[in-house]
Amino acid sequence: MLAQLLLTESEAAERLRLSVRTLRRARQEGLLTYVLSGRAIRYTVGDLESYIERLRHQQSTCQPPKPSRRAARRNPRGNPGWFSASAPETAIGDGVSVYRPKGKPHYHYDFQFRGRRYHGSTGCASKRAAEAFERRERQRAALPDEQRPPITVDEAAGLYQDHAELLPSWPTIRYMLRALVAGLGPNRLLSEVTQRELQIYFARRRDSRSNASVNREVENARSMWRHAKESRYDIGEMPTWKQLLLKVPAKPPRELELAEERKLFLAMRADVADAVEFLLKSGWRRSEVLNLRWSDVSIPRKSAITRIKGGDIVSRPPTTALVEIIARQPQCEDEEGKPFVFTYVCQKSRGKRRKGKRCPLTPTALRKPFAAAKEAAEIENFRIHDLRHTRGTRIVRATGSLAAAKEALKHKRIETTLRYAHVLDDDVRNALDASESRHSPDQPAEQKRKA
């Protein structure tokens, strides 16, 4: 049934990835059969498959097609035309497309197809192996099914958006993608972006950002490139992403001291204090807390579900203190903020939000009062995410269990939790004290005899 499907010239050209003009020339030169439907010329799928098989046969034998009389009148000098990939090139040495340059151990190939030149080393020392290699290159160039379509930077970003926009980190990914498209050029083909251009782009991004922030942008760009490759688009040579990553010195996570904690909450604005306290006592990520909805919480059962990093939905067992914080939250009056647990009092009218009304708490709305409270409490080098580090550190210190901290923080890998292993320094110190040699020079002689 499929073979009887009649295709127009434009549809057949699209399937073969040729121009309509080139398709007509192939038909006029007898290389492509067709069907007359009234006065219209149509093509079947079988006609196209026969044309492709003819290309394969001519490439394997390396014999030039015999031009028709009409083609000979058009091209009396025999110059290579649109079908030059099926014939040996006359522009190289003795008229063949496989040759060995003087002083080189390997044969090279050089031919043209549809106006594009294909050339390079075959890596073969024998002519027979080189000719087989060249036939494979001709087949790759001629068969449209093996050619991956090109994709621009803007199209690749849009393709990756379809995959990433449901992730909790999508707002961050979105601004990184916008900066990448603007920096490399929206119409630039992904296959044309070089390693050097990426180095220059990420070097510019370092002007006002830390190395860790730039590394996150590199990882985001790598994910976009890989997603385009897995979607069968032409990305050219995959960049070496490891060379683009910057050095980030490893250091223990910042822990909020108890004295600093008291000062911080004394200076914290009242309408966001509960959210900050929940972040500290739960160890949840900021996106989990700010996106927590009433429908995700069961106060009688003391349970909650959240969407963690990577998009997975997990069950959380909140403590009694966390349930009390949730239970005392006031609800918004408008439909926008009614589903969310944590809200804040709008300080300035903007858009649909009015001063004095409660609105859903956002990262921007939380960032300003948190920074003001830090400044008033004279706390330095501390971020909102360090509230999570503080909880993880306290769990390990209280229990001595990295596995418990991994489950509480919902880390996927234990290697991530190992950053909190520094709190076990007291255990290491006690072990060293207990394992000191009994024959130490500073021990009294009586202790040595007893030993």
C-alpha positions in Angstrom: 0.0 0.0 0.0 2.8 2.4 0.9 4.5 1.8 -2.5 1.3 3.1 -4.3 1.3 6.4 -2.5 1.8 9.2 -5.1 4.0 12.1 -4.1 4.2 15.5 -5.6 7.6 16.9 -6.7 8.0 19.0 -3.5 7.1 16.0 -1.3 9.5 13.7 -3.2 12.3 16.3 -3.0 11.7 16.8 0.7 12.0 13.0 1.3 15.3 12.8 -0.7 16.4 16.2 0.7 17.0 17.6 -2.7 15.8 20.8 -4.3 12.9 20.5 -6.8 15.2 21.7 -9.5 17.7 18.9 -8.8 14.9 16.4 -8.7 13.7 17.5 -12.2 17.2 17.2 -13.5 17.5 13.6 -12.2 14.2 12.8 -13.9 15.2 14.3 -17.2 18.5 12.4 -17.2 16.7 9.1 -16.7 18.0 8.6 -13.1 14.6 8.8 -11.5 11.4 7.1 -12.7 8.0 8.7 -12.3 4.2 8.3 -12.9 1.9 10.4 -15.0 -1.4 11.2 -13.3 -3.2 13.1 -16.0 -0.9 15.9 -16.9 0.8 15.9 -13.4 4.1 14.1 -12.7 4.0 12.0 -9.5 6.4 9.7 -7.8 5.9 6.6 -5.8 8.0 5.5 -2.7 9.2 2.6 -4.9 10.6 5.2 -7.4 12.6 6.9 -4.6 13.9 3.6 -3.2 15.0 2.5 -6.7 16.8 5.9 -7.1 18.6 5.4 -3.8 19.6 1.8 -4.7 20.9 3.1 -8.0 23.1 5.6 -6.1 24.4 2.8 -3.9 25.3 0.6 -6.9 27.0 3.4 -8.7 29.0 4.4 -5.6 30.1 0.8 -5.0 31.3 0.4 -8.6 32.6 4.0 -8.8 31.4 4.1 -12.4 30.2 7.5 -13.7 26.6 7.5 -15.0 26.1 7.8 -18.7 24.6 11.2 -19.4 21.7 11.5 -21.7 21.9 13.4 -25.0 20.1 16.3 -23.5 22.6 16.3 -20.5 25.5 16.1 -23.0 24.2 19.2 -24.8 23.9 21.1 -21.5 27.3 20.0 -20.4 29.5 19.5 -23.4 32.8 19.8 -21.5 31.9 17.1 -19.0 32.3 19.3 -16.0 31.3 17.7 -12.7 27.7 18.6 -11.9 25.1 17.8 -9.2 25.8 14.1 -9.5 29.5 14.3 -9.1 29.6 12.1 -6.0 28.9 9.0 -8.1 31.8 9.5 -10.4 35.6 9.7 -9.8 36.9 13.2 -9.5 38.9 14.4 -12.4 40.4 17.3 -10.5 42.8 15.0 -8.6 45.9 13.6 -10.0 45.2 10.6 -12.3 41.4 11.1 -12.3 40.5 9.0 -9.2 39.3 10.3 -5.8 41.6 8.1 -3.8 45.2 9.0 -3.8 48.3 9.0 -1.7 50.1 12.4 -1.2 53.8 12.4 -1.7 55.6 11.6 1.5 52.4 10.4 3.3 51.9 6.8 4.5 48.1 6.8 4.1 45.7 7.3 1.2 43.4 10.3 1.1 40.0 10.8 -0.5 38.5 13.8 -2.1 35.1 14.1 -3.9 32.1 16.4 -4.2 28.4 15.8 -3.7 25.7 18.4 -4.1 28.1 21.2 -4.1 29.9 20.1 -0.9 33.4 18.8 -0.8 34.3 15.7 1.2 38.0 15.1 1.8 40.5 13.8 4.3 42.8 10.9 5.2 41.4 7.4 5.1 43.9 6.1 7.6 44.6 3.2 5.3 48.0 2.2 3.9 46.6 -0.1 1.1 44.7 1.2 -1.9 42.0 -1.4 -1.6 41.2 -0.6 2.0 41.2 3.1 1.1 38.8 2.6 -1.7 36.5 0.7 0.6 36.7 3.6 3.1 35.9 6.1 0.4 32.9 4.1 -0.7 31.5 4.2 2.8 32.0 8.0 2.9 30.2 8.4 -0.5 27.3 6.3 0.9 27.1 8.5 4.0 27.0 11.6 1.8 24.4 10.3 -0.7 21.9 8.5 1.6 19.6 11.1 3.1 18.4 8.8 5.9 21.9 8.8 7.3 22.3 12.6 7.4 21.2 14.2 10.6 19.4 17.5 10.3 21.1 20.7 11.5 19.9 22.6 14.5 20.5 26.1 15.7 21.4 27.2 19.2 17.9 28.7 19.7 16.2 25.5 18.4 18.4 23.4 20.7 17.4 25.5 23.7 13.8 25.2 22.8 14.2 21.4 22.4 15.8 21.2 25.8 13.1 23.4 27.3 10.5 20.7 26.5 12.5 18.3 28.6 13.5 20.6 31.5 10.6 23.0 32.1 8.9 20.6 34.5 12.0 20.4 36.8 12.0 22.4 40.0 15.1 24.2 38.8 13.5 25.4 35.6 13.6 29.1 36.5 17.4 28.9 36.9 17.8 26.8 33.7 15.7 29.2 31.8 17.9 32.3 32.5 21.0 30.2 31.7 19.5 29.1 28.4 18.6 32.7 27.5 22.1 33.9 28.3 23.6 31.1 26.2 21.4 31.8 23.2 22.2 35.5 23.3 26.0 34.9 23.8 26.5 32.4 21.0 23.8 33.7 18.6 20.3 32.3 18.1 20.8 31.4 14.4 24.2 29.8 14.9 24.3 26.1 14.0 25.2 23.9 16.9 27.7 22.0 14.7 29.6 25.2 14.0 30.2 26.3 17.6 33.8 25.6 18.4 35.6 24.8 21.6 37.4 28.2 21.5 34.1 30.1 21.2 32.7 28.3 24.3 35.9 29.1 26.2 35.5 32.8 25.4 31.8 32.8 26.3 32.3 31.2 29.7 35.3 33.5 30.4 33.0 36.5 30.0 30.4 34.9 32.3 33.1 34.9 35.1 33.1 38.7 35.3 30.4 38.9 38.0 29.9 35.2 39.0 31.7 32.7 41.1 33.4 29.7 39.6 30.7 27.4 41.0 28.0 29.4 39.2 29.9 29.3 35.9 30.3 25.6 36.3 26.6 25.2 36.6 26.1 27.1 33.4 28.7 24.8 31.7 26.8 21.7 33.0 23.5 23.2 31.7 25.0 23.8 28.2 26.4 20.3 28.2 22.9 18.9 28.9 21.5 20.9 26.0 24.2 19.6 23.6 23.6 16.0 24.7 19.9 16.3 24.5 20.2 17.5 20.9 22.5 14.7 20.0 20.2 12.1 21.6 17.4 13.6 19.5 19.4 12.7 16.4 20.4 16.3 15.3 23.7 17.2 13.8 25.8 18.8 16.6 29.2 18.4 14.9 32.1 17.4 17.3 31.0 17.3 20.9 32.9 19.9 22.9 35.3 18.8 25.7 33.2 20.0 28.6 35.8 19.0 31.2 38.2 21.6 29.9 35.6 24.3 30.4 35.0 23.6 34.1 36.7 25.9 36.5 38.5 25.0 39.8 36.3 25.3 42.8 38.2 24.8 46.1 36.6 22.2 48.4 35.6 23.5 51.8 33.3 22.3 54.6 29.7 23.6 54.5 29.0 26.8 56.4 27.1 26.1 59.7 25.0 28.6 61.5 26.2 28.9 65.1 23.5 28.9 67.9 24.4 32.5 68.9 24.1 33.5 65.2 20.8 31.7 65.0 19.3 33.7 67.8 20.5 37.0 66.4 19.2 36.1 62.9 15.6 35.4 64.0 15.5 38.4 66.3 16.3 40.6 63.2 14.1 38.6 60.7 10.9 40.1 59.4 7.9 38.5 61.0 6.0 37.5 57.8 8.9 35.4 56.5 10.4 34.2 59.8 8.3 31.0 59.8 9.5 30.1 56.3 13.2 30.6 57.4 12.6 28.6 60.5 11.1 25.8 58.5 14.1 25.8 56.1 16.5 25.5 59.1 14.6 22.8 61.0 13.7 20.6 58.0 16.8 20.8 55.8 14.6 20.9 52.7 15.6 22.7 49.6 14.3 26.2 49.1 12.2 25.2 46.1 10.5 22.4 48.2 9.5 24.9 50.9 8.3 27.7 48.7 6.4 25.4 46.4 4.7 23.4 49.3 0.9 23.4 48.8 -1.8 22.6 51.3 -2.8 19.7 49.1 0.7 18.2 49.6 0.4 18.2 53.4 -1.6 15.9 55.8 -1.4 17.4 59.3 -3.2 14.5 61.1 -0.8 11.9 59.6 2.2 14.2 59.8 3.2 13.6 56.2 4.0 15.7 53.2 5.1 15.1 49.6 7.5 17.4 47.7 9.2 17.5 44.3 13.0 17.3 44.8 15.9 18.2 42.6 15.7 16.2 39.4 11.9 16.2 39.4 11.3 13.1 41.6 8.3 13.2 44.0 9.2 12.0 47.5 7.4 11.5 50.8 8.6 13.6 53.8 7.9 12.8 57.5 7.8 16.3 59.1 8.5 16.5 62.8 6.0 17.9 65.4 7.8 21.3 65.3 7.4 21.4 61.5 3.8 20.4 61.6 3.1 23.2 64.1 4.8 25.8 61.8 2.6 24.6 58.9 -0.6 24.6 61.0 -0.2 28.3 62.0 0.3 29.7 58.5 -2.4 32.2 57.4 -3.9 31.6 54.0 -4.1 34.0 51.1 -7.4 35.6 50.2 -6.8 35.6 46.4 -6.9 32.5 44.2 -3.2 32.9 43.3 -1.8 32.4 46.7 -4.5 30.2 48.3 -2.9 26.8 47.4 0.5 27.7 48.9 1.5 27.1 52.5 4.1 29.9 52.9 3.2 33.5 52.0 4.4 37.0 52.8 3.0 40.4 53.2 3.5 42.5 50.0 5.7 45.5 50.8 5.1 47.4 47.6 2.3 47.4 45.0 3.4 45.9 41.7 1.2 44.4 38.9 -1.7 42.5 40.5 -0.1 42.5 43.9 -1.1 45.2 46.4 0.7 46.5 49.4 -0.4 44.8 52.6 -1.9 41.8 50.9 -0.5 38.3 51.4 1.1 36.7 48.3 2.9 33.4 47.6 6.5 33.5 48.9 9.0 33.6 46.1 12.8 33.5 46.1 13.0 37.2 45.4 10.6 38.1 48.1 12.6 35.9 50.6 16.0 37.1 49.5 15.7 40.8 50.5 14.4 40.3 54.1 17.0 37.5 54.7 19.8 39.7 53.5 18.6 42.6 55.8 18.4 40.2 58.8 21.9 38.9 58.1 23.3 42.5 58.0 21.5 43.4 61.2 22.8 40.3 63.0 26.3 40.9 61.6 26.4 37.4 60.0 28.8 37.0 57.1 29.4 34.4 54.4 26.0 32.7 54.9 23.4 31.9 52.2 19.9 30.6 52.4 21.1 27.2 51.2 23.4 27.1 54.2 20.3 26.6 56.3 20.1 23.2 54.7 23.9 22.6 55.4 23.3 23.5 59.0 20.6 20.9 59.4 22.7 18.2 57.7 25.7 19.0 59.9 23.6 18.9 63.1 22.0 15.5 62.1 25.4 14.0 61.6 26.7 15.5 64.9 23.8 14.2 66.9 23.5 10.7 65.4 27.0 10.1 63.9 25.2 8.5 60.9 25.8 9.7 57.4 23.1 7.4 56.1 20.5 9.2 58.3 21.6 12.5 57.0 21.4 11.2 53.4 17.8 10.1 53.9 16.8 13.3 55.7 18.3 15.5 53.0 17.1 13.2 50.2 20.5 13.0 48.6 20.7 10.5 45.7 24.3 9.6 46.3 26.2 9.1 49.6 29.1 11.0 48.1 27.1 14.2 48.4 26.5 13.5 52.0 30.2 13.0 52.7 30.7 16.8 52.8 29.2 16.6 56.3 31.8 14.1 57.4 33.9 16.9 58.9 31.7 16.9 62.0 33.1 13.5 63.0 36.4 15.1 63.7 35.8 14.5 67.4 35.4 10.8 66.8 38.7 10.7 64.9 40.4 12.7 67.6 39.2 10.3 70.3 40.3 7.3 68.2 43.8 8.8 67.8 44.0 9.4 71.6 42.9 5.9 72.3 45.3 4.4 69.9 48.4 6.2 71.2 51.4 4.0 71.8 51.9 2.7 75.3 55.6 3.1 74.9 55.5 6.9 74.4 58.6 8.6 75.9 56.6 10.9 78.0 54.8 8.1 80.0 56.1 7.4 83.5 58.1 4.2 84.0 55.5 2.7 86.4 52.8 3.0 83.7 55.1 1.2 81.2 55.7 -1.7 83.6 51.9 -2.0 84.3 51.4 -2.1 80.6 
